[in-house]
Amino acid sequence: MKRVLTVLSALALLASCCKTAPIPYGKTVTISEEQMMDKIRGGWFAQTIGCTYGGPTEFKFKGGLLQDQQPLEWYDNYIYDTFIEDPGLYDDVYMDLTFLEVMSEMGINAPISEFADRFANAPYKLWHANQAARYNILNGRGAPESGYWKYNPHADDIDFQIEADFIGMLTPGRPNDAAAIADGIGHIMNYGDGWYGGVYVSALYALAYVCDDIPTIVSEALKVIPEGTKFRRAIECVIKNHAKYPRDWKRCWFEVDKLHSFDIGCPEGVWNGFNIDAVINAAYVVIGLLYGEGDFEKTMEISTRCGQDSDCNPASAAGILGIIYGYNAIPEKYRKGADMIADLPFPYTTLSLNTACKKNFELMKGLQFTVEEAVPVRYEQSFEGIKPVGKVVLKKRFSDELTLEFTGNSIVVEGSVVKTGHDNSDYRARLQAYLDGELVEEFVMPYDYITRKYEVFSKYCFESGKHTLRFVLLNPHKDYEINAQEMVIYDKDE
């Protein structure tokens, strides 16, 4: 008969015999209903607080730190005001809630097509990997191809990483169960390091239920990521430099950024300070966790001051602390702000923070679980074998045809449909793309922002050399043009 332990007794037992791994692997753990709800509420409320805390600086510091002299604003009504005035800030919460709604209706193992269809047809705005996946799904390319890098130039972006918190909150002590859920949902919009970001974050949450030693959680959760991947190397770099510079998070940030901030995927991030890649932003989550040392405000502040996606990173870092310490341990100055919106449904969903916590608890189906040691998921990497070799500003608008020339083996053309007149119809441009005279794709580009195509065109890994790319607009309209803004060219990485 398995021995049933409370969380506290399990940790005490492990701590007495093993100082480096106070996680009760293989043990059956029981958490009281009161304590479990406190942890669940801590996770959801803290994630929302962290998102709000870093919101004003989101992508305003790209490749640079927020120095100490710059204050980070907060006041009692801050969350309420942001919730009402800037609902789009909470994409990393309402995306979680979209998937939680599907699970509450159809079970935790609902078909992946249901998750994909629900977010693809939702009325909220999306960006990067999410929007590219939405377009793919709405135009016949379902999961997992919707997130695969050859069809989604944003496959390594942060999207799934910021939407995977709820998976770990549903799987206490079970990072491998979390990874199994993440496999299906995460490949809707991401692949490779973009997928690993969500797998890792969900593992951090899962282990936070059974361990309060942050360095241990960070290193043990990393076991779920295969060795040799860019993602794992970056987090290992954070851990190494934290050990080397335990009192200097800025030096750690510098050493990590020096090696891991070069983005080759997202077209906007190539050769640019802007970096929405999951790898570097996950590193900032971990820097916040390690140097924050369990202090709620300090953890959020460091993750925010690391820059880049500075709302999503403190959201995940704070949410993990929320699971470790519970809702009641969140400092009152932040907790009372979240309490003001606790019963307000998040934009575009039927769930509030309070109802999300209840659904989370119901889906867990029990207060007893056996703790798993994380094992690596499969190896996969996006954009292997190619590297950026050129980035050309085009600023070319066309209403009939456009021809571009380049030398390489892969290309992404950034751009959109722009309105030049007063027509208000639902215009969907229909285009053909010819590579060296051969038709390679026929596609639509909606003017509508919600259903837009994120890039004009992308194609990877054809024969290296000089090429001609020609676009033909099949349904010209006097009030619309296609804007080809920029092109990113790749070639073999030899």
C-alpha positions, 0 to 999 in steps of 0.5 A: 500500500502506498504511503500517503503524505501531506505536502509538508511531511513529504518535503520534510522527509525529502529534506532530511535525506536529500538537500539538493532535491526536496521533491517527493518523487514517486510519493503519493501526496495529499493536499487539503481542499483549502490548501489546494484552492489557496494555491490555485487562486495564488496561481491565477491571481498572481499571473494576472497581477504580474501581467498588469505590473509589466504591461506599461513597459511591454516591448519598450525595452528591446535588447536593454534593461529597465534601469533602477532609476525608472519607477514601475507604477502601481496604485490600488485601482491599477488592475481594475483600470487596466482591465477596463481600459486595456483588455488586450493586455491580458491575451496571456490570460484570456487565451488560457481561459479559452482552453480552460472553457473547452476543457470544462465543457468537453473534459481535459482530453478534449479533441485538439481540433476543438481547442484550435477551432475555439481560439481561431474563431474567437473575436479577440486580437492575436499576434505572431504565432497565434495569429499565423496559426489562426490564419492557417486553421481558418484557411484549411491547415489544421494542427499540428501543421498550423504551428509547424515552422515551414507554415508558421514563421513565428513557430519559435515565438513566445505564444504558447509559453504565455498560454501554458500556465494553466496546464501546470496548474491542472497537473500538480506534481506531474510535469510529464502529464503536463507535457502530454497536454502541452503536446497537443495544444502547444503544436496548434501555434508553435513548434521547437523552442516555441513549444518547449517554452510552454512545456517548461513553464507548465513543468515549473507550475506542476513542480511548484505544487510540491516544492518551495525551493526555487533553484530546485524547481527551475533545474528539475523542471528543465529535465523535461526539455531535451539536451542539445536544444537552444532552449535548454542551453539558454536556461542552463546558461541562466542557472550557471551564471546565477551560481557565478553571480548570485547577487548580480542579476544584471551581469547574469542578464548580460551573459545570457543576452550575449549568447542567446538573444539572436532571433532567426525565426520571427521576421520582425526580430531578425537583425533587430532589437525586438525579440519575442522568441520563447528562448530569451523570454523564458530566460527572463522568467527564470532570472526573475525567479532565481534572483527574486528569491521567493519575494513576490515584488522582487521577482516581478520587478526583475523579470520586468526589468529584463525587458522585451515581453515584460508583461508576460514574463513577470506574469509567469514568474509571479504565477509560479510563486502564487502556486508555491505560496498560495493566494494568501501570501500575495502582498496585500497591495497587489492582492486587493487590486486583483480582488476588485476584478475577481468576479468580472469575466475576462474579455472575450470569455465567460470566466472570471478569476474566481470561476476560473479557479473553480473550474481548475479545481473541478478538472483536477479531480482529486486532492491526491496525486503521485509526484513524477520526475520529469523526462525529456519530451522529443527533440525538435528544432525550427529553422534548422540548417538555415540562417538569415543572410539578408533583410531588405526594406521594400515599402512596395505597394501593388494592386496588380503584380509585384516581382522581387529578386533575391539570392538564398534558399528561403524567404519571408515577405512581410506586409499586409492589405491596406485600404486606400479608399472608403470601401467598407466591404469585407475585402479578401485579396486573392493572390498567386505566388510564383517562384522562378515562374512556377506557381507555388501557392494561391492564397487569400489575404483578408483586410480584416485585422482579426483574420489577417494573414500575418505575412504576405508570403513565406517559403523555406528550404528550396534550392539555394541560388538566385530566384525571382518571386512574383505575386499576382493579385487576382481580384484587384479593388480600387480601394485596397492595395497590398503592401510588401513592407520588408523581406527576410532572406535565408540560406544554408547554415554551413 
